[in-house]
Amino acid sequence: MKDNKNAEMRQSFPFRRCLWWAVRLGLIGYALSLSLQFYRRQERIRQKTEERTGSRMPRAISEAIEQFYADYNKLPVPLNGSPTGSDTDTDTSPENRLVTIIADKEGPVADLQNPRNIDYMEGFKPATANRKDGPPWKYGLMSDATTEAPGIVDPWGNYFRIRLDSDGNKELANPNTDQVAEGRTKIIKRVLVWSAGKDGNWDTWADNHMSWD
């Protein structure tokens, strides 16, 4: 009788062991599934935040430059603006120094453009370090490591492009090729600001964020 019982126990041991491993693997799989769902949910939230911030930033930059115009009755003149017809194309990189002017970072220079020392970028948050591959900064105001001149980057680490109404006729050539193809060649604005969007491609306007409708 005892030998039979021992034999039954030996026969049932592999089954119990397999059952134990099955339960353990099932719990691990369930935990991994929960972790994956959490990661996907966080990724969706992050992407929505990027898009929401990316859509707001061009308008905020445009409004800051418009306020500069309201205060000084002129637009800021960037260091390295490139003419587009009678208007000027520039960007928010430190090199062009447009942000330097409107963020009150000019310092003691002879051709001071913001003599009242108004910080039109006061509401902008400092950029955050980019922990992934690509540009070192994203989401806001950053500074050049060498010159300490300020710039502004979008949620994907790219500078914004800006078109200024340098000739004062209150209209600008529309940079959006999709809108131009539909016949909207001019925009009645003093300032246009746009980004390359999530894909970083200036030519794909579907995801580019703009300061105009």
C-alpha positions as CSV (number, residue, x, y, z in Angstrom):
1,M,0.0,0.0,0.0
2,K,2.8,2.4,1.0
3,D,4.7,1.6,-2.2
4,N,1.6,2.3,-4.3
5,K,1.2,5.6,-2.6
6,N,4.8,6.6,-3.1
7,A,4.5,5.6,-6.8
8,E,1.4,7.8,-7.2
9,M,3.2,10.7,-5.6
10,R,6.2,10.2,-7.9
11,Q,3.8,10.2,-10.9
12,S,2.0,13.3,-9.8
13,F,5.1,15.3,-9.0
14,P,5.9,16.2,-12.7
15,F,2.3,17.3,-13.1
16,R,2.4,19.5,-10.1
17,R,5.7,20.9,-11.2
18,C,4.4,21.7,-14.7
19,L,1.3,23.2,-13.1
20,W,3.5,25.4,-10.9
21,W,5.5,26.6,-13.9
22,A,2.4,27.2,-15.9
23,V,0.9,29.4,-13.2
24,R,4.2,31.2,-12.7
25,L,4.6,31.9,-16.5
26,G,1.0,33.0,-16.7
27,L,1.5,35.5,-13.9
28,I,4.7,36.8,-15.6
29,G,2.8,37.1,-18.9
30,Y,0.0,38.9,-17.2
31,A,2.4,41.4,-15.6
32,L,4.2,41.9,-18.9
33,S,0.9,42.6,-20.6
34,L,0.0,45.2,-17.9
35,S,3.4,46.8,-18.3
36,L,3.0,47.0,-22.1
37,Q,-0.5,48.5,-21.8
38,F,0.8,51.1,-19.3
39,Y,3.7,51.9,-21.7
40,R,1.4,52.3,-24.7
41,R,-1.0,54.5,-22.6
42,Q,1.9,56.7,-21.5
43,E,3.2,56.9,-25.0
44,R,-0.2,58.0,-26.3
45,I,-0.4,60.7,-23.6
46,R,3.1,61.9,-24.5
47,Q,2.3,62.1,-28.1
48,K,-0.9,64.0,-27.4
49,T,1.0,66.4,-25.2
50,E,3.6,67.0,-27.9
51,E,1.0,67.7,-30.5
52,R,-0.9,70.0,-28.2
53,T,2.2,71.9,-27.2
54,G,3.5,71.9,-30.8
55,S,0.2,73.5,-32.0
56,R,0.3,76.3,-29.4
57,M,4.0,77.4,-29.7
58,P,3.9,79.0,-33.2
59,R,0.9,81.2,-32.1
60,A,2.7,82.2,-28.9
61,I,5.8,83.2,-30.7
62,S,3.8,85.1,-33.3
63,E,1.9,86.9,-30.5
64,A,5.2,87.9,-28.8
65,I,6.6,89.4,-32.0
66,E,3.3,91.2,-32.6
67,Q,3.5,92.6,-29.1
68,F,7.0,93.8,-29.9
69,Y,5.6,95.6,-32.9
70,A,2.8,97.2,-30.8
71,D,5.4,98.5,-28.4
72,Y,8.0,99.7,-30.8
73,N,6.0,100.3,-34.1
74,K,8.5,98.1,-35.9
75,L,9.4,94.4,-36.2
76,P,12.6,93.0,-34.7
77,V,15.4,92.7,-37.2
78,P,17.2,89.3,-37.0
79,L,21.0,89.0,-37.5
80,N,20.8,86.5,-40.4
81,G,17.4,87.0,-42.0
82,S,17.2,86.0,-45.6
83,P,15.0,88.2,-47.9
84,T,11.9,86.6,-49.4
85,G,10.8,89.2,-52.0
86,S,10.4,92.3,-49.8
87,D,10.0,90.3,-46.6
88,T,12.4,88.4,-44.4
89,D,12.7,84.7,-43.5
90,T,14.5,83.7,-40.3
91,D,14.1,81.2,-37.5
92,T,14.3,80.8,-33.7
93,S,17.9,79.5,-33.7
94,P,20.4,81.3,-31.4
95,E,22.5,82.2,-34.5
96,N,19.8,84.5,-35.9
97,R,19.4,86.3,-32.6
98,L,15.7,87.0,-33.1
99,V,14.9,85.4,-29.8
100,T,17.8,87.3,-28.2
101,I,15.9,90.5,-29.1
102,I,12.4,89.6,-27.9
103,A,13.7,87.7,-24.8
104,D,15.6,90.8,-23.6
105,K,19.0,89.2,-23.9
106,E,20.7,91.7,-26.2
107,G,23.1,93.1,-23.5
108,P,25.1,96.3,-24.0
109,V,25.1,96.6,-27.8
110,A,25.1,99.7,-29.9
111,D,22.1,98.8,-32.1
112,L,19.8,97.9,-29.2
113,Q,16.4,96.9,-30.6
114,N,14.6,96.3,-27.3
115,P,15.7,99.3,-25.2
116,R,12.8,99.0,-22.8
117,N,14.1,95.6,-21.7
118,I,10.8,93.8,-22.2
119,D,10.9,90.0,-22.0
120,Y,8.3,88.9,-24.5
121,M,9.3,85.3,-23.9
122,E,8.5,85.5,-20.2
123,G,5.7,82.8,-20.4
124,F,7.9,80.3,-22.2
125,K,9.3,77.4,-20.2
126,P,12.9,76.4,-20.4
127,A,13.6,73.5,-22.9
128,T,14.0,70.0,-21.5
129,A,17.0,67.8,-22.3
130,N,16.2,65.2,-25.0
131,R,17.1,61.8,-23.7
132,K,16.5,60.1,-27.0
133,D,18.5,60.3,-30.3
134,G,18.3,63.6,-32.1
135,P,18.5,67.3,-31.1
136,P,19.7,67.9,-27.5
137,W,16.7,70.0,-26.5
138,K,13.0,70.1,-26.9
139,Y,9.9,72.0,-25.7
140,G,10.9,75.6,-25.2
141,L,13.7,78.1,-24.6
142,M,17.2,76.8,-24.8
143,S,20.7,78.5,-24.9
144,D,23.6,78.0,-27.2
145,A,26.4,76.2,-25.2
146,T,29.1,78.6,-26.4
147,T,27.4,82.0,-26.9
148,E,24.6,81.5,-24.4
149,A,22.3,83.2,-26.9
150,P,18.7,81.9,-26.5
151,G,16.6,80.0,-29.1
152,I,13.3,78.2,-29.1
153,V,12.7,74.6,-30.1
154,D,9.5,72.7,-30.7
155,P,8.5,69.4,-28.9
156,W,10.7,67.5,-31.4
157,G,13.8,69.6,-31.0
158,N,13.6,71.7,-34.2
159,Y,13.7,75.4,-34.5
160,F,10.7,77.3,-35.8
161,R,10.7,79.1,-39.1
162,I,9.5,82.7,-39.2
163,R,8.5,85.0,-42.0
164,L,8.4,88.8,-41.2
165,D,6.5,91.5,-43.1
166,S,9.6,93.7,-43.6
167,D,8.0,95.9,-46.2
168,G,5.0,96.7,-44.0
169,N,2.3,95.9,-46.5
170,K,0.6,93.5,-43.9
171,E,0.7,90.5,-46.2
172,L,3.1,87.6,-46.5
173,A,3.7,84.9,-49.1
174,N,2.2,81.7,-47.8
175,P,4.9,79.1,-47.1
176,N,2.3,76.3,-46.9
177,T,2.5,74.6,-50.4
178,D,-0.8,72.7,-49.7
179,Q,-2.7,76.0,-49.2
180,V,-0.9,77.6,-52.1
181,A,-2.0,74.8,-54.4
182,E,-5.6,75.6,-53.3
183,G,-5.2,79.2,-54.3
184,R,-4.3,80.8,-50.9
185,T,-1.0,82.4,-51.9
186,K,-1.0,85.3,-49.4
187,I,-1.6,85.5,-45.7
188,I,-2.8,88.9,-44.2
189,K,-0.3,88.9,-41.3
190,R,2.8,90.7,-40.1
191,V,4.3,87.5,-38.8
192,L,4.1,83.8,-39.8
193,V,5.6,81.1,-37.6
194,W,5.6,77.4,-38.4
195,S,7.4,74.1,-37.4
196,A,8.4,71.0,-39.3
197,G,6.1,68.9,-37.1
198,K,6.8,65.4,-35.7
199,D,8.4,64.1,-38.9
200,G,10.9,67.0,-39.0
201,N,10.1,67.5,-42.7
202,W,9.4,71.1,-43.7
203,D,7.8,69.9,-47.0
204,T,5.1,67.7,-45.5
205,W,2.5,70.1,-44.3
206,A,0.0,67.6,-42.9
207,D,1.8,67.5,-39.6
208,N,3.4,71.0,-39.6
209,H,2.1,73.4,-36.9
210,M,1.4,77.0,-38.0
211,S,0.5,80.3,-36.4
212,W,-2.3,80.9,-39.0
213,D,-5.4,78.9,-39.9
